[in-house]
Structures are given as structure tokens and as C-alpha cells.
């Protein structure tokens, strides 16, 4: 059974699943689709062609699905936002719709945990099981892999790619791509090592050792990362090691190292 407070505004055409709760003064637009067992808390605003998966919680004064903060965006563009299941989006977060510069949609995967005051800009592609700590901000077209964590007060430059199980430390500023399973920190942030805490939570000991061995080979001081990655890619059968190698080979913004770009 749906529970919609009389002071909430749910426009005609909005699709609400079973057992949705809409608290006082919330707003849901006519093109929105809200999954089963979702809670839209007081004052939250869901606008545009926005889909939110089952079991999600949208906290007070979050604004979800608003148009991009992009001066080239034109009113009337058919754009939207897709958020997966079990999302937790805390107070005052902003997640914008996509734009004509992408495929039209911003996408957030399942089980996202997004703390207060975070921002996800237009055309971002966010994986499953990610965490954004308070005031983390993603510019347009950022790609964030599964299980990645962005620390508080950390901005990420547009078009940056962050691999799965990466950790970007709080109060950093990231402008280049971060290889899967790595930890980056600083302003400007550079790779400091592996995100051992994160990968130990996901993988067995032998897999952690394989990733660690690959990291040491690729990041051997004084060598070219892409050359090392190409050598290792031709030798390994490990899927996670392949991910690391292919990410480095395909980077467009470069990999942030303490002694400069690759």
C-alpha cells in the first residue's frame, strides 16, 4: 500500500511501485518511475525522466533528475536519470540528468550509498556498490567502477575514469584516471598503492596476491606503464589483472603518478 502525505505533490503520470512512502512536501514529476518499497523523505524533489529502483531511500532536500549544469544544454532535450536498486541518497544531494553529449542518461548502479551534499553531474556512469562520502563531487561524464569509494570533500574532473575497487582519499582533487584496485590521494591526487582494505573485503588471499604481484610489475619504478601493461596482458590469464592492464592501455587522461604522467 502506498503512503503519500497530503502535502506531497505527485504529478499525474508518475509511476509509483508497491509500498512506496512519500513524506510531507516531497515532489515527484509526471515522468518519474519509483520502485517498490522506496521512501521519498520530506522535501525531496524527483524531477524529469527519472527511474529509481526498488528499496531505495531518498532523504530530505535531495534533488534528483534536474537538468545538467551545462551552459550548452537546451530546454526540451530528452534526457533522464536511471538509479538502480537499494540506493541510499542522503540530504541535499544533487544528481543531474544526462545530456546530448552522452546517450542522454546519467546512470547509477545498484546499492549506491551517497552521503549528504554530494553531486553527480550529467552523463556520469556509476557502478554497483559505490560509496560517495560527504561533499564528494563528480563532474560530467565521470565513470566510476563497482565498489569504488570517493572520500569526503573530493572533486573529480570531468571525463575521469576510476576503476573498480578504487579508493580516492578525502580532501583530494582528481584529474586523471585511476587504475582498478588502486588507492589515490593528494591535491592533485596520484596513485599511492593498492586499495588493500577494499580488495581484501572482496577477494580470497590468492587473488589479492595476484593483484599485488601485477601492481608491482606494472608500477616498477622507472619503466613505462603502458609497455609493462602490454607485456603482462599477453602473459596473464587472470581476469582482474587483465582489467588493470587494459585500463592502463586505454587511458586517455593518463594515470596520475608522483613523478608525472605516463
C-alpha positions in Angstrom: 0.0 0.0 0.0 1.3 3.4 -0.9 1.5 6.1 1.7 1.5 9.6 0.2 1.3 12.6 2.6 -1.4 15.1 1.6 1.1 17.9 1.4 3.3 16.0 -1.1 2.9 16.7 -4.8 2.8 13.6 -7.1 2.1 14.7 -10.7 -0.4 12.8 -12.8 1.6 10.3 -14.9 4.2 9.4 -12.2 4.5 5.6 -11.7 4.9 4.5 -8.1 5.5 0.9 -7.1 4.1 -1.0 -4.2 4.6 0.2 -0.6 6.2 3.5 -1.6 6.2 6.2 1.1 6.2 9.8 0.1 6.7 12.2 3.1 5.4 15.8 3.5 6.3 18.4 0.9 8.1 16.0 -1.4 7.7 16.4 -5.2 7.6 13.7 -7.9 7.3 14.7 -11.5 4.9 13.2 -14.1 7.7 11.3 -15.9 9.2 9.7 -12.8 9.2 6.0 -12.0 9.7 5.0 -8.4 10.3 1.3 -7.5 8.7 -0.8 -4.8 9.4 -0.2 -1.1 11.1 3.1 -1.8 11.0 6.1 0.6 10.9 9.7 -0.6 11.5 11.7 2.5 10.4 15.2 3.5 11.1 17.9 0.9 13.0 15.6 -1.6 12.5 16.5 -5.2 12.4 13.9 -8.0 12.1 15.6 -11.4 12.2 14.7 -15.1 12.5 11.3 -16.7 14.0 9.7 -13.5 13.8 6.0 -12.6 14.6 4.9 -9.1 14.9 1.2 -8.3 13.3 -0.9 -5.6 14.2 -0.5 -2.0 15.8 3.0 -2.3 15.8 5.8 0.2 15.9 9.5 -1.0 16.5 11.8 2.0 15.3 15.3 2.7 16.0 18.0 0.2 17.9 15.9 -2.3 17.2 17.0 -5.9 17.2 14.0 -8.3 17.0 14.3 -12.0 17.3 18.0 -12.6 18.7 19.3 -15.9 22.5 19.5 -16.3 24.6 22.4 -15.0 25.9 22.8 -18.6 25.6 26.1 -20.5 25.1 24.2 -23.8 22.1 22.3 -22.5 18.9 23.3 -24.4 15.5 23.2 -22.9 13.5 20.4 -24.4 16.3 17.9 -24.7 15.0 14.4 -24.0 17.3 13.3 -21.1 17.0 11.4 -18.0 18.4 9.6 -15.0 18.4 5.9 -14.0 19.2 4.8 -10.5 19.4 1.1 -9.5 18.0 -0.8 -6.6 18.7 -0.2 -2.9 20.2 3.3 -3.4 20.7 5.5 -0.3 20.9 9.1 -1.2 21.2 11.5 1.7 20.3 15.1 2.4 20.9 17.9 -0.2 22.5 15.6 -2.8 22.1 16.6 -6.4 22.1 14.1 -9.3 21.6 15.6 -12.8 20.1 14.0 -15.8 22.1 13.2 -18.9 22.7 15.4 -22.0 23.0 15.3 -25.7 26.8 14.9 -25.2 26.3 11.4 -23.9 23.5 8.9 -24.5 21.0 11.2 -22.8 21.1 9.4 -19.4 23.1 9.6 -16.2 23.3 6.1 -14.7 23.8 5.0 -11.1 24.1 1.2 -10.3 22.6 -0.9 -7.5 23.4 -0.4 -3.8 24.8 3.1 -4.1 25.5 4.8 -0.8 25.7 8.6 -1.3 26.2 10.8 1.7 25.0 14.3 2.3 25.8 17.2 -0.1 27.3 15.0 -2.9 26.9 15.9 -6.5 26.8 13.7 -9.6 26.8 15.6 -12.8 25.3 14.9 -16.2 26.3 11.7 -18.2 28.2 10.0 -15.3 28.2 6.2 -15.3 28.4 4.9 -11.8 28.8 1.2 -11.0 27.3 -1.0 -8.3 28.1 -0.8 -4.6 29.8 2.5 -4.7 30.2 5.0 -1.7 30.5 8.7 -2.0 31.3 10.4 1.3 30.0 13.8 2.2 30.6 16.6 -0.4 32.2 14.3 -3.0 31.6 15.9 -6.4 31.7 14.2 -9.8 31.9 16.4 -12.8 30.2 15.4 -16.2 31.0 12.1 -17.9 32.9 10.6 -15.0 32.9 6.8 -14.9 33.1 5.1 -11.5 33.6 1.3 -11.3 31.9 -1.2 -9.0 32.9 -1.0 -5.3 34.7 2.3 -5.7 34.9 4.8 -2.8 35.3 8.5 -3.0 36.3 10.3 0.2 34.6 13.4 1.5 35.3 16.9 0.0 36.9 15.3 -3.1 36.2 16.7 -6.6 36.7 14.5 -9.7 37.4 16.2 -13.0 35.1 15.7 -16.0 35.7 12.6 -18.2 37.9 10.9 -15.5 37.6 7.1 -15.2 38.0 5.4 -11.8 38.4 1.7 -11.9 36.6 -0.8 -9.7 37.5 -1.2 -6.0 39.5 2.1 -6.1 39.7 4.3 -3.1 40.1 8.1 -3.6 41.1 9.6 -0.2 39.2 12.5 1.3 40.1 16.1 0.5 41.9 15.0 -2.7 41.4 16.5 -6.2 41.5 14.0 -9.0 42.1 15.0 -12.6 43.4 11.7 -14.2 42.3 8.1 -14.4 42.9 5.7 -11.5 43.7 2.0 -12.3 41.3 -0.6 -10.8 42.1 -1.8 -7.2 44.3 1.3 -6.5 44.4 4.0 -3.9 44.9 7.6 -4.8 45.4 10.6 -2.6 46.5 14.2 -2.7 46.0 17.5 -4.5 46.5 16.7 -7.3 45.8 13.1 -6.4 48.2 10.4 -7.5 48.3 6.6 -7.0 49.9 5.7 -3.7 49.5 1.9 -3.9 46.8 -0.7 -3.8 43.5 -0.4 -2.0 44.3 -3.4 0.0 41.5 -2.9 2.5 38.9 -2.8 -0.3 40.2 -5.8 -2.3 40.7 -8.0 0.8 37.0 -7.5 1.5 36.1 -8.8 -1.9 38.7 -11.4 -2.9 40.4 -14.5 -1.5 44.0 -14.4 -0.4 45.4 -15.9 -3.6 43.5 -13.3 -5.8 44.8 -10.4 -3.6 48.3 -11.8 -4.1 47.8 -11.9 -7.9 46.7 -8.3 -8.0 49.5 -7.2 -5.7 52.1 -9.0 -7.9 50.7 -7.4 -11.0 50.7 -4.0 -9.4 54.4 -4.3 -8.5 55.3 -5.4 -12.1 53.3 -2.6 -13.8 54.4 0.2 -11.5 58.1 -0.9 -11.3 59.9 2.4 -10.8 61.5 3.9 -13.9 59.5 1.9 -16.5 56.7 2.9 -18.9 53.3 1.8 -17.6 51.7 1.1 -20.9 54.7 -1.1 -22.0 54.6 -3.0 -18.8 50.8 -3.4 -19.0 51.0 -4.7 -22.6 53.7 -7.3 -21.6 51.6 -8.5 -18.7 48.4 -8.6 -20.6 49.9 -11.1 -23.1 51.2 -13.3 -20.3 48.3 -13.4 -17.8 45.0 -15.3 -17.7 43.8 -13.6 -14.5 40.7 -11.5 -15.2 41.4 -8.9 -12.6 45.0 -8.5 -13.8 43.6 -8.1 -17.4 41.3 -5.3 -16.2 44.3 -3.4 -14.8 46.3 -3.8 -17.9 43.5 -2.9 -20.3 42.6 0.1 -18.2 46.2 1.5 -18.5 46.5 0.7 -22.2 43.2 2.5 -23.0 43.5 5.6 -20.7 43.0 8.9 -22.4 43.6 11.3 -19.5 46.7 9.5 -18.2 47.5 7.7 -14.9 48.4 10.0 -12.0 51.9 9.2 -10.7 54.0 11.1 -8.2 56.6 11.9 -10.9 54.1 13.0 -13.6 52.0 11.5 -16.3 52.7 8.3 -18.3 
